[in-house]
Amino acid sequence: MPALRYIAIPSPVAADYRSGGLDANGQPPERRISDGKGVPCRHCLDLVSAGAPYLIVAHRPFETINPYAELGPIFLCADACTRAEESNALPPMLTSDAYIIRGYSADERIVYGSGKVVPREAIGVEAGERLARDDIAFVHVRSSTNNCFQCRIERD
């Protein structure tokens, strides 16, 4: 099974949203205040602290636009935060009991049969099994209840 890297959204993307750049729906980010419960930043891969401002944006975590390039809401720390280092450690923001993992091909298409709802503690094993396949280039971790993008996983 391959070693894994959990990957946050790129810093230039987060900086663009923070400076008022339009999201994937052509809208400016919405600003809110975190209650400290379940507001995961996709840049630092940690939870936004209670009382801290955060942004909600429509985000498409793909390089290309195609029928499989899902778009959905994500949260970001409104103030600059340090991008999470690419690591094989499960990001601290993944606090739910279960997540969807889904494999994608090199041309950013869903690989049918690769999606599955898995317990949080099984994400690494399940993602590794998918990334051992030649037809899967990367895996997304997504919310099991809302399908929101959490982070990307690649081979190390």
Secondary structure, 3 states (H helix, E strand, C coil): CCCEEEECCCHHHHHHHHCCCCCCCCCCCEEEECCCCCCEECCCCCECCCCCEEEEEEECCCCCCCCCCCCEEEEEECCCCCCCCCECCCCCCCCCCEEEEEEECCCCCECCCCCEEEEHHHHHHHHHHHHCCCCCCEEEEEECCCCCEEEEEEEC
